[in-house]
Amino acid sequence: MRKKILTYDNDEIRVTYDIKRCIHAAECVKGLPTVFDPDKKPWIQPEHESAEKIANVIERCPTGALHYEMKKSDQSEKPSSKNRIRLNADGPVYFFGDIEVQDHDGNVVLEDTRFALCRCGGSANKPACDNSHKKLDWKADAGADKSKMPEAESDQHERLLVKLMKNGPAILGGTYTMESSEIGEVTSDRGVALCRCGASSTKPFCDGSHKDVGFEG
């Protein structure tokens, strides 16, 4: 997964922006347009608002493209109490919580509190979404077969592991709450396999279609 990180500073906060992970969800622009304005250069101008306001808006960024570092306080982003997985129609799977992404050899690809996983199969920056689903006009609803996710016996959410199988799905490990407008909320600790090739007939779960379509990732 590639990175291209830019930094923007004022006396109280340092904002980092990873161009490669941004898919223009625009939560920052809607939340604090005085700081985040794509029509200006530079498009991030932290001198216009307090560090606390900027930090609070950055934590809404669903992809993890934006992060911050306080210079004069101990405030830092903490993982949410629940590991949440949000399904979006015709788009990526969003992860929120204490997240660790590993490759098939067990190497850590990413540790973060927010991440957008490509599920159309077309991203040039796998496993991260890069908005290729829009170019491909890829379609998928936000439904899920809840019978595949039996209810967790414990409500303790420790680190959520997302393990990327070579040329295959992403295997979940740990407790998580999957949510969408179609399924509501389901809390489970079943190690389900999430489709990454975009071709599964049982989305968001893998059905082996990656082998038929020659998915590489």
Backbone as a chain_set.jsonl record, in Angstrom:
{"seq": "MRKKILTYDNDEIRVTYDIKRCIHAAECVKGLPTVFDPDKKPWIQPEHESAEKIANVIERCPTGALHYEMKKSDQSEKPSSKNRIRLNADGPVYFFGDIEVQDHDGNVVLEDTRFALCRCGGSANKPACDNSHKKLDWKADAGADKSKMPEAESDQHERLLVKLMKNGPAILGGTYTMESSEIGEVTSDRGVALCRCGASSTKPFCDGSHKDVGFEG", "coords": {"N": [[0.848, -1.188, 0.0], [0.678, 2.095, -0.972], [1.993, 5.319, 0.081], [1.588, 8.842, 0.362], [2.379, 11.466, 1.972], [1.492, 14.605, 3.216], [2.178, 17.519, 5.21], [0.731, 19.897, 7.469], [0.982, 22.74, 9.424], [0.325, 24.567, 12.49], [0.886, 26.629, 15.389], [-0.127, 24.976, 17.358], [-0.936, 22.472, 16.413], [-0.215, 19.681, 14.292], [-1.124, 18.631, 11.17], [-1.529, 15.748, 9.265], [-1.729, 14.462, 5.987], [-2.628, 11.919, 3.904], [-2.436, 11.481, 0.669], [-2.864, 9.23, -0.914], [-4.71, 7.678, 0.408], [-7.01, 9.121, 0.524], [-10.372, 9.49, -0.393], [-12.12, 11.443, -0.885], [-14.34, 11.733, 0.85], [-15.229, 13.882, 2.188], [-15.883, 14.625, 4.786], [-14.311, 16.242, 6.363], [-14.364, 18.689, 4.99], [-17.068, 19.364, 5.112], [-17.3, 19.482, 7.85], [-15.517, 21.438, 8.824], [-15.115, 23.912, 7.097], [-13.617, 26.257, 7.068], [-11.043, 25.522, 7.511], [-10.543, 23.24, 5.947], [-10.56, 23.386, 2.696], [-11.006, 22.659, -0.517], [-10.817, 24.384, -2.648], [-8.872, 26.179, -2.176], [-5.368, 27.078, -1.874], [-2.718, 26.437, 0.241], [-4.881, 23.565, 0.609], [-5.504, 22.823, 3.152], [-5.665, 24.729, 5.994], [-4.667, 25.218, 8.917], [-4.392, 27.384, 10.643], [-6.7, 28.815, 10.923], [-8.56, 27.89, 12.777], [-9.207, 26.506, 16.089], [-6.98, 24.121, 17.609], [-8.264, 22.022, 18.893], [-10.843, 21.91, 17.701], [-10.098, 21.262, 15.085], [-8.878, 18.751, 15.439], [-11.073, 17.234, 16.329], [-12.68, 17.177, 14.043], [-10.997, 15.902, 12.208], [-11.002, 13.316, 13.211], [-13.329, 12.34, 12.202], [-12.835, 11.552, 9.649], [-13.281, 8.955, 7.451], [-11.477, 7.279, 6.158], [-8.944, 7.382, 7.205], [-7.111, 9.021, 6.053], [-6.514, 11.499, 7.052], [-4.752, 12.668, 9.878], [-3.608, 13.743, 13.152], [-1.335, 15.616, 15.256], [-0.919, 16.843, 18.409], [0.692, 19.766, 19.651], [0.863, 21.2, 22.004], [-0.635, 19.969, 23.927], [-1.871, 16.946, 25.525], [-3.747, 15.632, 24.09], [-4.912, 13.027, 22.053], [-5.883, 10.812, 19.403], [-8.068, 8.25, 20.306], [-8.822, 4.782, 19.951], [-12.171, 3.831, 19.077], [-14.6, 2.501, 21.408], [-15.838, 0.291, 20.446], [-15.112, -2.009, 17.835], [-15.954, -1.133, 14.757], [-17.546, -1.991, 11.713], [-18.463, -0.704, 8.764], [-20.732, -1.054, 6.213], [-21.092, 0.115, 2.925], [-23.246, 0.992, 0.336], [-22.341, 0.272, -2.98], [-19.685, 0.943, -2.574], [-16.671, 1.185, -0.5], [-15.631, -0.878, 2.371], [-15.816, 0.408, 5.526], [-13.688, 0.685, 8.319], [-13.548, 1.134, 11.818], [-11.899, 1.68, 14.859], [-9.71, -0.291, 16.912], [-7.434, -1.218, 14.897], [-5.676, -3.608, 12.994], [-3.979, -4.347, 10.113], [-2.841, -7.043, 8.255], [-0.556, -8.661, 5.972], [-0.534, -11.706, 3.967], [1.598, -13.102, 4.949], [1.771, -12.36, 7.534], [2.938, -9.94, 8.056], [2.758, -6.623, 9.281], [0.716, -4.357, 7.742], [-0.708, -2.076, 8.234], [-1.527, -0.077, 11.033], [-4.143, 1.387, 12.657], [-6.862, 3.689, 13.408], [-8.868, 4.119, 11.714], [-10.036, 3.099, 8.518], [-10.407, 2.395, 5.027], [-11.441, -0.236, 3.204], [-10.89, -1.616, 0.048], [-13.428, -3.057, -1.892], [-14.227, -3.541, -4.443], [-12.339, -4.588, -6.067], [-10.794, -3.193, -7.851], [-8.95, -1.257, -7.054], [-5.902, 0.59, -7.282], [-4.309, 0.806, -5.185], [-4.373, -1.274, -3.345], [-4.551, -2.73, -0.064], [-6.276, -0.616, 0.282], [-9.08, 1.485, -0.454], [-9.422, 3.393, -3.455], [-11.255, 4.848, -4.786], [-11.863, 3.548, -7.138], [-14.17, 2.104, -7.544], [-16.059, 3.899, -8.429], [-15.168, 4.641, -10.976], [-15.404, 2.204, -12.234], [-18.066, 1.849, -12.123], [-19.111, 0.142, -10.231], [-21.328, -2.015, -8.501], [-23.001, -2.765, -5.5], [-25.049, -3.815, -2.844], [-25.74, -2.798, 0.593], [-26.175, -4.924, 2.178], [-26.039, -7.944, 4.237], [-25.644, -11.351, 5.05], [-26.853, -12.167, 7.974], [-26.834, -14.533, 9.366], [-24.379, -15.641, 9.049], [-22.861, -14.469, 10.92], [-22.801, -15.17, 13.921], [-23.949, -14.137, 17.17], [-21.669, -12.5, 19.339], [-20.176, -13.885, 22.278], [-19.036, -12.321, 24.206], [-18.903, -8.834, 25.015], [-16.579, -7.46, 24.839], [-14.33, -5.615, 23.05], [-11.452, -6.154, 21.628], [-8.327, -5.728, 19.88], [-8.916, -5.519, 16.375], [-8.224, -7.713, 13.887], [-7.326, -7.684, 10.525], [-6.734, -9.782, 8.093], [-5.039, -10.185, 5.119], [-5.499, -12.32, 2.532], [-3.44, -13.809, 0.075], [-4.16, -12.821, -3.15], [-6.817, -13.119, -2.544], [-9.552, -13.141, -0.133], [-10.237, -10.913, 2.714], [-9.624, -11.813, 5.964], [-11.311, -11.722, 9.009], [-10.424, -11.179, 12.415], [-11.194, -11.266, 15.804], [-13.466, -9.291, 17.851], [-16.264, -7.549, 16.523], [-18.536, -5.013, 15.358], [-20.751, -5.126, 12.855], [-22.303, -2.957, 10.583], [-24.974, -1.326, 8.818], [-27.304, 0.495, 6.743], [-29.067, -1.379, 5.903], [-28.818, -3.756, 7.407], [-28.8, -2.998, 10.034], [-27.311, -3.333, 13.179], [-24.884, -5.767, 13.961], [-23.203, -7.667, 16.258], [-20.378, -9.611, 16.415], [-18.0, -12.331, 16.7], [-17.129, -13.985, 14.809], [-14.849, -15.29, 12.5], [-15.103, -14.149, 9.715], [-14.8, -14.126, 6.092], [-14.113, -11.49, 4.057], [-15.092, -10.34, 0.893], [-12.786, -9.268, -1.58], [-12.481, -9.092, -4.266], [-14.641, -8.19, -5.642], [-16.505, -9.678, -7.021], [-18.057, -11.566, -5.763], [-21.028, -13.461, -5.086], [-22.179, -13.395, -2.704], [-21.816, -11.049, -1.275], [-21.182, -9.013, 1.598], [-19.381, -11.055, 1.859], [-16.886, -13.532, 1.033], [-17.087, -15.818, -1.723], [-15.437, -17.434, -3.11], [-15.082, -16.478, -5.656], [-12.875, -15.007, -6.415], [-10.97, -16.691, -7.446], [-12.041, -17.474, -9.881], [-12.172, -15.076, -11.322], [-9.585, -14.269, -11.48], [-8.388, -12.581, -9.594], [-5.969, -10.317, -8.279], [-4.053, -9.477, -5.528]], "CA": [[0.0, 0.0, 0.0], [1.514, 3.272, -1.125], [1.701, 6.491, 0.885], [2.125, 10.146, -0.035], [1.899, 12.227, 3.117], [1.804, 16.024, 3.317], [1.944, 18.026, 6.562], [0.279, 21.284, 7.595], [1.22, 23.08, 10.828], [0.304, 25.858, 13.148], [1.625, 26.541, 16.648], [-0.745, 24.043, 18.285], [-1.287, 21.168, 15.842], [0.321, 19.249, 13.003], [-2.085, 17.816, 10.42], [-0.935, 14.951, 8.187], [-2.712, 14.109, 4.958], [-2.138, 10.886, 2.987], [-3.16, 11.627, -0.592], [-3.181, 7.921, -1.48], [-5.851, 7.07, 1.097], [-8.167, 10.019, 0.471], [-11.359, 9.207, -1.456], [-12.975, 12.625, -0.925], [-15.586, 11.555, 1.593], [-15.567, 15.29, 2.464], [-16.304, 14.869, 6.163], [-13.529, 17.384, 6.853], [-14.848, 19.897, 4.315], [-18.376, 19.675, 5.687], [-17.185, 19.729, 9.278], [-14.749, 22.641, 9.157], [-14.708, 24.466, 5.798], [-12.643, 27.339, 7.231], [-9.715, 24.898, 7.511], [-10.446, 22.282, 4.844], [-11.224, 23.992, 1.536], [-10.293, 22.197, -1.718], [-10.683, 25.451, -3.637], [-7.775, 27.05, -1.775], [-4.017, 26.512, -1.845], [-2.959, 25.003, 0.428], [-6.294, 23.31, 0.885], [-5.639, 22.713, 4.602], [-5.11, 25.925, 6.611], [-5.002, 25.034, 10.334], [-4.304, 28.624, 11.411], [-8.004, 29.477, 10.986], [-9.421, 27.361, 13.843], [-8.48, 25.964, 17.23], [-6.468, 22.762, 17.436], [-9.274, 21.066, 19.367], [-11.866, 21.771, 16.658], [-9.5, 20.562, 13.943], [-8.702, 17.348, 15.822], [-12.383, 16.577, 16.379], [-13.148, 16.945, 12.669], [-10.12, 14.9, 11.596], [-11.406, 11.989, 13.668], [-14.488, 11.908, 11.411], [-12.374, 11.076, 8.336], [-13.485, 7.512, 7.511], [-10.431, 6.507, 5.488], [-7.657, 7.509, 7.884], [-6.199, 9.864, 5.272], [-6.147, 12.62, 7.906], [-4.399, 12.435, 11.279], [-3.091, 14.958, 13.769], [-0.449, 15.537, 16.42], [-0.977, 18.068, 19.203], [2.006, 20.262, 20.053], [0.819, 21.828, 23.327], [-1.518, 19.227, 24.829], [-1.725, 15.497, 25.455], [-4.866, 15.053, 23.359], [-4.602, 12.171, 20.908], [-7.034, 9.998, 19.024], [-8.182, 6.935, 20.93], [-9.751, 3.909, 19.22], [-13.512, 3.76, 19.629], [-14.772, 1.372, 22.323], [-16.253, -0.839, 19.615], [-14.589, -2.132, 16.477], [-17.12, -1.024, 13.877], [-17.346, -2.231, 10.281], [-19.627, -0.099, 8.13], [-20.926, -1.384, 4.805], [-21.658, 1.199, 2.136], [-23.685, 0.566, -0.984], [-21.537, 0.667, -4.149], [-18.421, 1.523, -2.143], [-15.76, 0.388, 0.327], [-15.974, -1.223, 3.742], [-15.116, 1.281, 6.459], [-13.347, 0.12, 9.626], [-13.266, 2.086, 12.882], [-11.562, 0.991, 16.104], [-8.305, -0.653, 17.087], [-7.348, -2.021, 13.672], [-4.375, -4.021, 12.475], [-4.063, -5.017, 8.821], [-1.66, -7.858, 7.977], [-0.538, -9.398, 4.718], [-0.711, -13.156, 4.144], [2.75, -13.615, 5.686], [1.721, -11.87, 8.898], [3.573, -8.631, 8.185], [1.78, -5.562, 9.54], [0.588, -3.386, 6.658], [-1.275, -0.836, 8.753], [-2.169, 0.007, 12.34], [-4.853, 2.657, 12.585], [-8.188, 3.739, 14.014], [-9.839, 4.275, 10.622], [-9.498, 2.514, 7.283], [-11.389, 2.058, 3.996], [-10.993, -1.421, 2.472], [-11.453, -1.788, -1.294], [-14.165, -4.304, -2.106], [-14.601, -3.69, -5.853], [-11.263, -5.307, -6.73], [-10.121, -2.385, -8.857], [-8.041, -0.245, -6.522], [-4.479, 0.513, -7.599], [-3.608, 0.964, -3.916], [-4.89, -2.307, -2.452], [-5.96, -3.044, 0.184], [-7.065, 0.592, 0.5], [-9.941, 2.005, -1.521], [-8.935, 4.6, -4.129], [-12.419, 5.334, -5.556], [-12.009, 2.845, -8.414], [-15.552, 1.631, -7.685], [-16.814, 4.883, -9.208], [-14.748, 4.532, -12.378], [-15.902, 0.927, -12.746], [-19.517, 1.815, -11.911], [-19.319, -1.106, -9.487], [-22.553, -1.977, -7.717], [-23.237, -3.757, -4.441], [-25.856, -3.218, -1.787], [-25.118, -2.775, 1.918], [-26.736, -6.04, 2.934], [-25.162, -9.032, 4.661], [-26.344, -12.489, 5.638], [-26.534, -12.108, 9.402], [-26.654, -15.885, 9.906], [-22.948, -15.952, 8.984], [-22.21, -13.749, 12.008], [-23.475, -15.437, 15.197], [-23.697, -13.12, 18.183], [-20.491, -12.719, 20.172], [-20.466, -14.199, 23.67], [-18.524, -11.228, 25.027], [-18.973, -7.524, 24.362], [-15.26, -6.854, 24.898], [-13.761, -5.43, 21.718], [-10.019, -5.937, 21.608], [-7.839, -5.361, 18.54], [-9.515, -6.192, 15.229], [-7.232, -8.113, 12.894], [-7.779, -7.857, 9.145], [-5.638, -10.496, 7.437], [-5.221, -10.207, 3.671], [-5.039, -13.534, 1.886], [-2.859, -13.503, -1.228], [-5.105, -12.966, -4.257], [-8.067, -13.617, -1.986], [-10.346, -12.282, 0.739], [-9.707, -10.412, 3.981], [-10.167, -12.613, 7.059], [-11.425, -10.943, 10.23], [-10.134, -11.834, 13.687], [-11.555, -10.385, 16.908], [-14.879, -8.918, 17.958], [-16.598, -6.382, 15.719], [-19.94, -4.728, 15.109], [-20.99, -4.778, 11.458], [-23.495, -2.108, 10.533], [-25.357, -0.652, 7.582], [-28.71, 0.88, 6.739], [-29.881, -2.548, 5.567], [-28.776, -4.824, 8.419], [-28.74, -2.471, 11.39], [-26.037, -3.65, 13.819], [-24.666, -7.155, 14.367], [-21.919, -7.825, 16.934], [-19.956, -11.002, 16.269], [-16.564, -12.606, 16.716], [-16.879, -14.987, 13.775], [-13.78, -14.9, 11.589], [-15.626, -14.217, 8.357], [-13.934, -13.718, 4.985], [-14.718, -10.416, 3.272], [-14.709, -10.322, -0.523], [-11.977, -8.146, -2.072], [-12.392, -9.109, -5.734], [-15.812, -7.498, -6.171], [-17.345, -10.546, -7.851], [-18.801, -12.533, -4.958], [-22.497, -13.414, -5.113], [-22.628, -13.361, -1.307], [-21.217, -9.858, -0.686], [-19.76, -8.658, 1.569], [-18.567, -12.225, 2.163], [-16.241, -14.217, -0.08], [-17.662, -17.092, -2.156], [-14.435, -18.101, -3.953], [-15.067, -15.922, -7.022], [-11.557, -14.44, -6.738], [-10.248, -17.671, -8.266], [-12.623, -17.48, -11.229], [-11.918, -13.825, -12.036], [-8.155, -14.008, -11.53], [-8.074, -11.42, -8.753], [-4.614, -10.222, -7.74], [-3.956, -8.481, -4.463]], "C": [[0.884, 1.239, 0.0], [1.062, 4.411, -0.213], [2.276, 7.729, 0.202], [1.578, 11.147, 0.975], [2.413, 13.664, 3.081], [1.482, 16.491, 4.736], [1.586, 19.511, 6.514], [0.316, 21.636, 9.079], [0.686, 24.445, 11.202], [1.004, 25.673, 14.494], [1.118, 25.433, 17.571], [-0.927, 22.632, 17.738], [-0.541, 20.934, 14.537], [-0.702, 18.312, 12.367], [-1.321, 17.064, 9.345], [-2.039, 14.454, 7.268], [-2.069, 13.138, 3.978], [-2.994, 10.916, 1.724], [-3.651, 10.28, -1.107], [-4.396, 7.268, -0.824], [-7.112, 7.927, 1.047], [-9.089, 9.637, -0.688], [-12.437, 10.3, -1.475], [-14.355, 12.371, -0.306], [-16.115, 12.896, 2.074], [-16.108, 15.542, 3.865], [-15.569, 16.074, 6.74], [-14.05, 18.69, 6.271], [-16.19, 20.332, 4.885], [-18.257, 20.084, 7.15], [-16.503, 21.026, 9.638], [-14.226, 23.289, 7.868], [-13.732, 25.63, 5.908], [-11.215, 26.823, 7.209], [-9.515, 24.022, 6.291], [-11.253, 22.808, 3.658], [-10.466, 23.6, 0.266], [-10.141, 23.249, -2.798], [-9.55, 26.419, -3.301], [-6.444, 26.319, -1.849], [-3.24, 27.192, -0.726], [-4.406, 24.748, 0.857], [-6.566, 23.076, 2.363], [-4.924, 23.902, 5.23], [-5.466, 25.923, 8.104], [-4.957, 26.304, 11.168], [-5.661, 29.3, 11.623], [-8.926, 28.971, 12.096], [-8.56, 26.807, 14.97], [-8.047, 24.531, 16.95], [-7.511, 21.727, 17.839], [-10.362, 20.845, 18.319], [-11.329, 20.982, 15.468], [-9.364, 19.074, 14.246], [-10.028, 16.607, 15.806], [-12.917, 16.27, 14.988], [-12.3, 15.883, 11.979], [-10.548, 13.49, 11.987], [-12.663, 11.486, 12.975], [-14.086, 11.333, 10.054], [-12.442, 9.554, 8.3], [-12.379, 6.667, 6.902], [-9.116, 6.477, 6.249], [-6.654, 8.326, 7.095], [-5.704, 11.038, 6.102], [-5.834, 12.144, 9.316], [-3.821, 13.729, 11.839], [-2.14, 14.625, 14.914], [-0.504, 16.878, 17.14], [0.428, 18.468, 19.656], [2.028, 20.804, 21.49], [-0.16, 21.146, 24.28], [-1.3, 17.741, 24.63], [-2.847, 14.839, 24.669], [-4.359, 14.219, 22.183], [-5.814, 11.305, 20.612], [-6.972, 8.63, 19.691], [-9.12, 6.077, 20.079], [-11.122, 3.928, 19.878], [-13.656, 2.497, 20.474], [-15.224, 0.113, 21.597], [-15.469, -0.833, 18.319], [-15.785, -2.181, 15.541], [-16.706, -1.238, 12.427], [-18.599, -1.738, 9.581], [-19.656, -0.431, 6.638], [-21.594, -0.212, 4.101], [-22.036, 0.682, 0.765], [-22.752, 1.129, -2.051], [-20.183, 1.261, -3.771], [-17.658, 0.624, -1.2], [-16.397, -0.09, 1.623], [-15.141, -0.317, 4.643], [-14.901, 0.565, 7.79], [-13.041, 1.256, 10.594], [-12.956, 1.306, 14.152], [-10.072, 0.794, 16.24], [-7.981, -1.689, 16.013], [-5.899, -2.35, 13.34], [-4.606, -4.793, 11.183], [-2.749, -5.744, 8.571], [-1.734, -8.44, 6.573], [-0.572, -10.9, 5.014], [0.455, -13.807, 4.875], [2.777, -13.152, 7.14], [2.427, -10.55, 9.118], [2.51, -7.55, 8.373], [1.831, -4.526, 8.415], [0.153, -2.032, 7.21], [-1.784, -1.05, 10.173], [-2.838, 1.37, 12.405], [-6.17, 2.556, 13.332], [-9.284, 3.851, 12.969], [-9.218, 3.76, 9.33], [-10.648, 2.2, 6.331], [-10.826, 0.934, 3.133], [-11.679, -1.487, 1.114], [-12.223, -3.096, -1.37], [-14.664, -4.467, -3.543], [-13.552, -4.471, -6.626], [-10.425, -4.464, -7.654], [-9.092, -1.403, -8.351], [-6.598, -0.491, -6.964], [-3.64, 0.649, -6.34], [-4.145, -0.035, -2.888], [-3.976, -2.477, -1.239], [-6.849, -1.823, 0.356], [-7.924, 0.926, -0.718], [-9.3, 3.236, -2.139], [-9.999, 5.199, -5.046], [-12.572, 4.656, -6.908], [-13.429, 2.333, -8.629], [-16.395, 2.608, -8.5], [-16.46, 4.802, -10.683], [-15.317, 3.27, -13.021], [-17.419, 0.841, -12.734], [-19.92, 0.504, -11.218], [-20.524, -0.979, -8.569], [-22.596, -3.11, -6.69], [-24.086, -3.092, -3.37], [-25.105, -3.281, -0.458], [-25.684, -3.869, 2.81], [-25.681, -7.057, 3.316], [-26.023, -10.122, 5.286], [-25.956, -12.592, 7.116], [-26.35, -13.49, 10.026], [-25.187, -16.306, 9.879], [-22.182, -15.315, 10.142], [-22.963, -13.991, 13.315], [-23.049, -14.437, 16.259], [-22.513, -13.491, 19.062], [-20.908, -13.0, 21.612], [-20.025, -13.095, 24.606], [-18.658, -9.92, 24.266], [-17.655, -6.764, 24.458], [-14.652, -6.804, 23.498], [-12.272, -5.138, 21.851], [-9.593, -5.649, 20.165], [-8.509, -6.194, 17.45], [-8.43, -6.461, 14.194], [-7.903, -8.306, 11.541], [-6.624, -8.494, 8.385], [-5.951, -10.671, 5.953], [-4.655, -11.498, 3.099], [-4.539, -13.192, 0.481], [-3.859, -13.823, -2.33], [-6.466, -13.487, -3.795], [-8.701, -12.64, -1.022], [-9.556, -11.719, 1.906], [-10.398, -11.178, 5.103], [-10.158, -11.771, 8.333], [-11.079, -11.793, 11.441], [-10.4, -10.865, 14.822], [-13.035, -10.083, 16.9], [-15.134, -7.618, 17.215], [-18.109, -6.222, 15.668], [-20.08, -4.303, 13.666], [-22.306, -4.027, 11.367], [-23.724, -1.574, 9.122], [-26.826, -0.284, 7.694], [-29.616, -0.317, 6.492], [-29.906, -3.607, 6.657], [-28.844, -4.308, 9.846], [-27.365, -2.724, 11.968], [-26.002, -5.111, 14.229], [-23.283, -7.236, 14.998], [-21.543, -9.295, 16.957], [-18.456, -11.119, 16.46], [-16.22, -13.728, 15.733], [-15.824, -14.472, 12.809], [-14.195, -15.014, 10.137], [-14.584, -13.751, 7.345], [-14.673, -12.681, 4.142], [-14.18, -10.426, 1.847], [-13.89, -9.077, -0.84], [-11.956, -8.061, -3.59], [-13.561, -8.391, -6.388], [-16.796, -8.372, -6.891], [-18.215, -11.507, -7.06], [-20.307, -12.351, -5.097], [-23.071, -13.357, -3.708], [-22.01, -12.171, -0.575], [-21.926, -9.494, 0.613], [-18.823, -9.844, 1.789], [-18.022, -12.87, 0.886], [-16.996, -15.503, -0.428], [-16.708, -17.864, -3.077], [-14.319, -17.53, -5.345], [-13.719, -15.353, -7.408], [-10.74, -15.386, -7.604], [-10.741, -17.637, -9.717], [-12.266, -16.225, -12.012], [-10.444, -13.465, -12.091], [-7.73, -12.793, -10.728], [-6.629, -11.476, -8.253], [-4.575, -9.123, -6.702], [-3.432, -9.103, -3.205]], "O": [[1.736, 1.405, 0.873], [-0.093, 4.465, 0.211], [3.318, 7.667, -0.45], [0.448, 11.618, 0.844], [3.611, 13.907, 2.935], [0.61, 15.922, 5.392], [2.056, 20.266, 5.662], [-0.252, 20.918, 9.903], [0.599, 25.353, 10.376], [1.653, 24.649, 14.709], [1.841, 24.993, 18.465], [-1.06, 21.687, 18.515], [-0.273, 21.867, 13.78], [-1.093, 17.312, 12.97], [-0.552, 17.663, 8.594], [-3.126, 14.08, 7.709], [-1.096, 13.474, 3.303], [-4.128, 10.437, 1.715], [-4.738, 10.195, -1.677], [-5.039, 6.406, -1.423], [-8.174, 7.488, 1.49], [-8.638, 9.481, -1.823], [-13.526, 10.102, -2.015], [-15.386, 12.744, -0.865], [-17.308, 13.037, 2.34], [-16.732, 16.575, 4.106], [-16.14, 16.839, 7.518], [-14.165, 19.687, 6.984], [-16.424, 21.518, 5.114], [-19.014, 20.926, 7.632], [-16.852, 21.658, 10.635], [-13.031, 23.22, 7.581], [-13.073, 25.963, 4.922], [-10.281, 27.574, 6.927], [-8.454, 24.047, 5.667], [-12.478, 22.687, 3.626], [-9.397, 24.147, -0.005], [-9.413, 23.037, -3.767], [-9.294, 27.365, -4.046], [-6.401, 25.089, -1.883], [-3.11, 28.416, -0.737], [-5.063, 25.632, 1.406], [-7.718, 23.121, 2.796], [-3.721, 24.078, 5.035], [-6.445, 26.547, 8.511], [-5.441, 26.306, 12.3], [-5.77, 30.244, 12.405], [-9.975, 29.569, 12.334], [-7.346, 26.658, 14.828], [-8.668, 23.823, 16.157], [-7.63, 20.679, 17.205], [-10.759, 19.705, 18.076], [-12.027, 20.133, 14.912], [-9.696, 18.234, 13.41], [-10.103, 15.477, 15.324], [-13.534, 15.227, 14.772], [-12.83, 15.053, 11.241], [-10.464, 12.569, 11.174], [-13.031, 10.323, 13.141], [-14.901, 10.699, 9.383], [-11.72, 8.905, 9.057], [-12.347, 5.454, 7.111], [-8.26, 5.637, 5.972], [-5.468, 8.33, 7.424], [-4.594, 11.524, 5.884], [-6.556, 11.322, 9.881], [-3.576, 14.685, 11.104], [-2.142, 13.52, 15.458], [-0.182, 17.917, 16.564], [1.246, 17.615, 20.001], [3.085, 20.859, 22.118], [-0.478, 21.697, 25.333], [-0.63, 17.322, 23.687], [-2.9, 13.612, 24.584], [-3.493, 14.652, 21.423], [-6.666, 11.095, 21.475], [-5.95, 7.946, 19.643], [-10.105, 6.585, 19.543], [-11.225, 4.03, 21.1], [-12.918, 1.531, 20.278], [-15.016, -1.0, 22.08], [-15.19, 0.229, 17.763], [-16.539, -3.154, 15.534], [-15.674, -0.744, 11.973], [-19.681, -2.292, 9.778], [-18.718, -0.123, 5.903], [-22.543, 0.379, 4.618], [-21.241, 0.011, 0.105], [-22.414, 2.313, -2.031], [-19.593, 2.003, -4.557], [-17.952, -0.567, -1.1], [-17.541, 0.242, 1.934], [-13.915, -0.278, 4.537], [-15.808, -0.076, 8.319], [-12.362, 2.22, 10.24], [-13.675, 0.365, 14.488], [-9.273, 1.595, 15.755], [-8.222, -2.882, 16.194], [-5.019, -1.492, 13.396], [-5.343, -5.779, 11.165], [-1.675, -5.15, 8.661], [-2.818, -8.683, 6.044], [-0.633, -11.311, 6.173], [0.332, -14.928, 5.368], [3.687, -13.503, 7.891], [2.512, -10.08, 10.252], [1.48, -7.565, 7.699], [2.865, -3.904, 8.175], [0.579, -0.982, 6.729], [-2.394, -2.075, 10.478], [-2.18, 2.396, 12.228], [-6.548, 1.493, 13.823], [-10.468, 3.703, 13.272], [-8.029, 3.956, 9.077], [-11.727, 1.791, 6.76], [-9.847, 1.13, 2.413], [-12.906, -1.421, 1.031], [-11.716, -4.137, -0.951], [-15.418, -5.391, -3.845], [-13.828, -4.966, -7.718], [-9.436, -4.952, -8.201], [-8.414, -0.766, -9.157], [-6.136, -1.631, -7.012], [-2.411, 0.615, -6.402], [-4.347, 0.303, -1.722], [-2.756, -2.379, -1.369], [-8.056, -1.967, 0.556], [-7.535, 0.677, -1.859], [-8.697, 4.041, -1.43], [-9.688, 5.96, -5.963], [-13.332, 5.134, -7.75], [-13.852, 2.146, -9.77], [-17.335, 2.201, -9.183], [-17.338, 4.882, -11.543], [-15.667, 3.267, -14.201], [-17.999, -0.108, -13.261], [-20.911, -0.137, -11.567], [-20.714, 0.056, -7.931], [-22.266, -4.257, -6.99], [-23.863, -1.93, -3.029], [-23.973, -3.761, -0.396], [-25.675, -3.757, 4.036], [-24.568, -7.041, 2.791], [-27.009, -9.838, 5.966], [-24.864, -13.048, 7.453], [-25.768, -13.605, 11.105], [-24.79, -17.221, 10.601], [-20.995, -15.585, 10.327], [-23.691, -13.111, 13.775], [-21.919, -13.949, 16.246], [-22.366, -14.64, 19.478], [-21.877, -12.424, 22.108], [-20.584, -12.946, 25.693], [-18.544, -9.885, 23.041], [-17.61, -5.563, 24.191], [-14.484, -7.836, 22.848], [-11.878, -4.011, 22.15], [-10.441, -5.355, 19.322], [-8.651, -7.41, 17.579], [-7.798, -5.533, 13.689], [-8.914, -9.0, 11.426], [-5.643, -7.821, 8.066], [-6.984, -11.227, 5.581], [-3.45, -11.736, 3.179], [-5.146, -12.38, -0.217], [-4.346, -14.949, -2.435], [-7.168, -14.185, -4.525], [-8.426, -11.441, -1.079], [-8.369, -12.003, 2.07], [-11.627, -11.19, 5.181], [-9.139, -11.183, 8.696], [-11.4, -12.98, 11.49], [-9.883, -9.747, 14.809], [-13.773, -10.565, 16.041], [-14.322, -6.694, 17.268], [-18.861, -7.168, 15.902], [-19.589, -3.242, 13.28], [-23.297, -4.407, 11.99], [-22.786, -1.398, 8.344], [-27.51, -0.701, 8.629], [-30.799, -0.282, 6.83], [-30.915, -4.293, 6.82], [-28.939, -5.104, 10.781], [-26.357, -2.384, 11.349], [-26.971, -5.633, 14.779], [-22.289, -6.911, 14.348], [-22.297, -10.129, 17.459], [-17.73, -10.128, 16.39], [-15.156, -14.341, 15.82], [-15.905, -13.332, 12.351], [-13.699, -15.873, 9.409], [-13.617, -13.073, 7.693], [-15.732, -12.966, 3.582], [-12.973, -10.51, 1.624], [-14.241, -7.971, -0.429], [-11.472, -7.077, -4.149], [-13.486, -8.023, -7.56], [-17.833, -7.884, -7.34], [-19.042, -12.203, -7.649], [-20.8, -11.228, -5.211], [-24.286, -13.281, -3.526], [-21.711, -12.267, 0.615], [-23.142, -9.65, 0.718], [-17.609, -9.664, 1.894], [-18.616, -12.766, -0.187], [-17.486, -16.197, 0.463], [-17.11, -18.821, -3.738], [-13.538, -18.036, -6.151], [-13.426, -15.22, -8.597], [-9.914, -14.946, -8.403], [-9.953, -17.757, -10.655], [-12.076, -16.286, -13.226], [-10.084, -12.452, -12.69], [-6.825, -12.061, -11.128], [-6.132, -12.531, -7.859], [-5.0, -7.994, -6.947], [-3.281, -8.417, -2.194]]}, "num_chains": 1, "name": "protein.A"}
